[in-house]
Every structure is written in C-alpha cells, then in structure tokens.
Amino acid sequence: MKKIAIVLVIMVLALLAAVLLQSSDIAIIVNGQRLVGPAKLATEGWGVLVAIVALFSVAILLVFVFAGVGLIVLGVLVLAGLLAVWFAFPFLLPLLIPLFLVWIFVAAVRRSTQSGA
C-alpha cells in the first residue's frame, strides 16, 4: 500500500511539474503589443490552477484511501504548493478557498463518523 501511495504522489508531482513547464498559446495584445515576461506568466496561470485543483482532488481521494504519515506528508506538500501558488498568482487564491473548505468539511465528517462508530 505504501508503495502505491508513493507512486501516486510522484505522479501528481510530475503532473504539476509538466503543467508548470508547459507553454501555452495564449496571446494577449495590449496597446498593439504582446504581453511578455511576468504578465505572460500570469496569463498562463490557468494551467497551474488546473494542476492545483487536480492535486487537491487527489489529496481528498487519498484522505479516504490512505492514512498515517503519508497523509501528513501529502498535506504538507499541498500546503506548500498552495503557498507557492499564492505568492506566484495571488489573484487565484479566491478560487482555491472553496476547495480548501470542501476538504475541511469532508475531514470533519469523516472524523465524526469514525468517533461515532
């Protein structure tokens, strides 16, 4: 089981790295000139958003499948990724807050069912 968890975490991190390194074909013209540099990176932030949503989705899935130290490590990785995205793309944080709230709700429901059983 632990080997499968490690493989899944590595696959999710590889997906995140692939999305971060992938260049998109987005072209935004402002005053007749294309955006370059940090502005172009900000327009490509949607790929990073998709990767972060996938990471959160897999993290929620792993909450139900795996437990123990691997879960704590995965939670730390997700929070580190959230902080990295927050510093890189602060305008995307309001989109990630609902996912975090869903995660907390699922964890609370899971905890209450385990204590009642």
Buried (B, 14 or more C-beta within 10 A) or exposed (E): EEEEBEEBBEEBBEBBEEBBEEEEEEEEEEEEEEBEEEEBEBBBBBBBBEBBEBBBBBBBEBBEEBEEEBBEEBBEBBEEBBEBBEEBBEEBEEEBEEBBEEBEEEEEEEEEEEEEE
